[in-house]
Structure formats: structure tokens, C-alpha cells
Amino acid sequence: MTIYALKIAEGLGYTREHSIELCVAALVHDLGMLDIPFQIFAKGTFDLKDIALLRKHPGHTCDALKEHSAESCCWLADIVVQEHEREDGTGYPGGLSGKEIHKYAKIIGIADT
């Protein structure tokens, strides 16, 4: 997925610095999945309770990054919490749309899909 994000960035003419930032965000965007019990995935299908739990992982990732990274990396937490937001506002966790979503989050969301 990170490679796809970098290829999109290349197509958009991103600088090396911006591509590296995007790459870092893409690599850590799903860290919060570690907080999701493995049994959910073993079931094969998700019920509404499972989906609600899964939708919390961007917040878990954001919290972990804020807790364990330098203050200079706060931009990273903002991006990963937005990765499942969608241009039309149908994403989660905040229902953000359009320009409210960081450009890196949009690219990671496309690559992750």
C-alpha cells in the first residue's frame, strides 16, 4: 500500500521531502489495528459491533502516535486519523469532506482501497 501511495505522489509531482512524509504516514496509518482483538478477523464476517470496533482504529493510531512520538510529529497523527475520511463526507471517524481532509490522508485512503 505504501508503494501505491508513493507512485501516486510521483504522478502528482511530489518533492522528495513530501514523498518521504507521505511514506512515513502510510507505513504507520494502521498501527491502531493492533488494538483490535484478533478474534474479530477469525470470524470471517463482521457484525455491526465488530464494524464499530474496527472504525475506532484510526483514533487508536492517532493516540499512539501522540503518546510515543516527538511533538514535531503531530502532523502525522492528524493524517492517520483522517485516512478513512472520504471526499464526499461519507468516511469516518469525523465525516470530513473535501479540503478538510489532509492531502496525504486522501492519497493513503486511495492506495489502501
SULCORHU-V13622 format. One record per backbone hydrogen bond with DSSP energy under -1.0 kcal/mol. NH is the residue of the N-H (numbers start at 1). CO is the residue of the C=O. If there is no record, write none. Layout:
[[NH:CO] [NH:CO]]
This chain:
[[5:1] [6:2] [7:3] [8:4] [9:5] [10:6] [11:7] [12:8] [13:10] [14:9] [19:15] [20:16] [21:17] [22:18] [23:19] [24:20] [25:21] [26:22] [27:23] [28:24] [29:25] [31:28] [33:30] [34:31] [35:32] [36:33] [40:37] [41:38] [42:38] [43:39] [51:47] [52:48] [53:49] [54:50] [55:51] [56:53] [57:54] [60:56] [61:57] [62:58] [63:59] [64:60] [65:61] [66:62] [67:63] [68:64] [69:65] [73:70] [74:71] [76:73] [78:74] [79:75] [80:76] [81:77] [82:79] [85:82] [89:86] [92:84] [98:87] [100:97] [101:98] [106:102] [107:103] [108:104] [109:105] [110:106] [111:107] [112:108] [113:109]]
